[in-house]
Amino acid sequence: MIEFMGKQLANPLIASSCIATESVANVLRLAKNGVQGAILKSCADYERGEISGKREFAVDTTTGYTYASAPFESEILTLDECLDMLRALRPQTEILLIPSFTASSLAPEDWISACQQLEAAGADGIQLDFFYMGNLIGVDGLSGRIVSLLRELNAALQIPVMPKLNINLPKDYIMPLLVEGGVTYVSLLDSVRSPYLRKTDGAYHISDRLDAGTTSCFGHWQLPLTLGYTYTAVKHGLNVCAGGGITCADDVRRLLAAGAVTVQSATFLTKYPNRGSKLFDK
Ligand SMILES: Cc1cc2nc3c(=O)[nH]c(=O)nc-3n(C[C@H](O)[C@H](O)[C@H](O)COP(=O)(O)O)c2cc1C
């Protein structure tokens, strides 16, 4: 058995925050198929305005095309939508329910009240999503602001917070700050869009199509980066929920060997919500 956020898990598979975890029905389907936890689609405390641009999630196994993109308003749930989902799910499933919250600044007041509401609605832990804040490196006093935010959140909540890392937060910079902020769980790695190098007649060329069978929505470069972040986080004593680039059971074996406690998948579980068990050894 695996221990994560106070629960015993029968296998290491958790669903990443993504389409697969954006509705009650989707999460219950994953739970029925053996997934041990769901990081719910990210939410923010905002009012949805007019949606500009369209949401795209494309997988074409014949032409080999895997792609995702979307504007903020059609991608990010409102806080109320996430609270409703959590309240509906909590009485229906024992799996880990981990809502994901994002805000537009690192000011603790932008995070605390929303996270307390998510805790009261039955969350086992809360993922902190920094993706939409862009590249924070160079922001005045960044290190101190990250540490203060994490400490204040830890003081205000009974449940753990789990920052989600992206490559705008370099691994050797961010891990010591997480530890200083009192964090014990980390979620990684957010989307890294990369080209696909295809080999034909012994030569490589860049393809505008990803290979749907062997890459995630974000390409071949994601898994090696995930492995690097996992290894570094584990060296700092953090409990890692590692994903980004998982396409088969061997990818999962490698992340567990690097020290991850649990693994997470978005693309695979969105494509194949009933086939999660193919990702881990029984
Ligand atoms: C359609 C789609 C929507 C996503 N939405 C979110 C989100 O709301 N919050 C978040 O933290 N990550 C989000 N992600 C990123 C995934 O959680 C994950 O980090 C990324 O897809 C890499 O994992 P994968 O290779 O298993 O797809 C999304 C990914 C996809 C494909």
Ligand as a Chemical Component Dictionary entry (heavy atoms), coordinates in Angstrom:
data_LIG
# 
_chem_comp.id                   LIG 
_chem_comp.type                 NON-POLYMER 
_chem_comp.pdbx_formal_charge   0 
_chem_comp.three_letter_code    LIG 
# 
loop_
_chem_comp_atom.comp_id 
_chem_comp_atom.atom_id 
_chem_comp_atom.alt_atom_id 
_chem_comp_atom.type_symbol 
_chem_comp_atom.charge 
_chem_comp_atom.model_Cartn_x 
_chem_comp_atom.model_Cartn_y 
_chem_comp_atom.model_Cartn_z 
_chem_comp_atom.pdbx_ordinal 
LIG C1  C1  C 0 -6.585 19.673 -21.985 1  
LIG C2  C2  C 0 -5.696 19.875 -20.796 2  
LIG C3  C3  C 0 -6.101 20.683 -19.755 3  
LIG C4  C4  C 0 -5.258 20.895 -18.641 4  
LIG N1  N1  N 0 -5.678 21.669 -17.609 5  
LIG C5  C5  C 0 -4.900 21.833 -16.501 6  
LIG C6  C6  C 0 -5.372 22.558 -15.377 7  
LIG O1  O1  O 0 -6.482 23.099 -15.346 8  
LIG N2  N2  N 0 -4.548 22.636 -14.293 9  
LIG C7  C7  C 0 -3.323 22.056 -14.256 10 
LIG O2  O2  O 0 -2.633 22.152 -13.229 11 
LIG N3  N3  N 0 -2.852 21.360 -15.318 12 
LIG C8  C8  C 0 -3.620 21.245 -16.431 13 
LIG N4  N4  N 0 -3.161 20.517 -17.507 14 
LIG C9  C9  C 0 -1.798 19.980 -17.467 15 
LIG C10 C10 C 0 -1.814 18.549 -16.979 16 
LIG O3  O3  O 0 -2.296 18.441 -15.646 17 
LIG C11 C11 C 0 -0.412 17.922 -17.054 18 
LIG O4  O4  O 0 0.459  18.616 -16.193 19 
LIG C12 C12 C 0 0.163  17.954 -18.469 20 
LIG O5  O5  O 0 -0.838 17.648 -19.435 21 
LIG C13 C13 C 0 1.315  16.957 -18.619 22 
LIG O6  O6  O 0 0.879  15.654 -18.342 23 
LIG P1  P1  P 0 0.531  14.568 -19.509 24 
LIG O7  O7  O 0 1.791  14.400 -20.289 25 
LIG O8  O8  O 0 0.079  13.351 -18.768 26 
LIG O9  O9  O 0 -0.554 15.184 -20.373 27 
LIG C14 C14 C 0 -3.989 20.291 -18.610 28 
LIG C15 C15 C 0 -3.589 19.451 -19.662 29 
LIG C16 C16 C 0 -4.428 19.229 -20.744 30 
LIG C17 C17 C 0 -3.983 18.332 -21.850 31 
# 
loop_
_chem_comp_bond.comp_id 
_chem_comp_bond.atom_id_1 
_chem_comp_bond.atom_id_2 
_chem_comp_bond.value_order 
_chem_comp_bond.pdbx_ordinal 
LIG C1  C2  SING 1  
LIG C2  C3  SING 2  
LIG C2  C16 DOUB 3  
LIG C3  C4  DOUB 4  
LIG C4  N1  SING 5  
LIG C4  C14 SING 6  
LIG N1  C5  DOUB 7  
LIG C5  C6  SING 8  
LIG C5  C8  SING 9  
LIG C6  O1  DOUB 10 
LIG C6  N2  SING 11 
LIG N2  C7  SING 12 
LIG C7  O2  DOUB 13 
LIG C7  N3  SING 14 
LIG N3  C8  DOUB 15 
LIG C8  N4  SING 16 
LIG N4  C9  SING 17 
LIG N4  C14 SING 18 
LIG C9  C10 SING 19 
LIG C10 O3  SING 20 
LIG C10 C11 SING 21 
LIG C11 O4  SING 22 
LIG C11 C12 SING 23 
LIG C12 O5  SING 24 
LIG C12 C13 SING 25 
LIG C13 O6  SING 26 
LIG O6  P1  SING 27 
LIG P1  O7  DOUB 28 
LIG P1  O8  SING 29 
LIG P1  O9  SING 30 
LIG C14 C15 DOUB 31 
LIG C15 C16 SING 32 
LIG C16 C17 SING 33 
# 
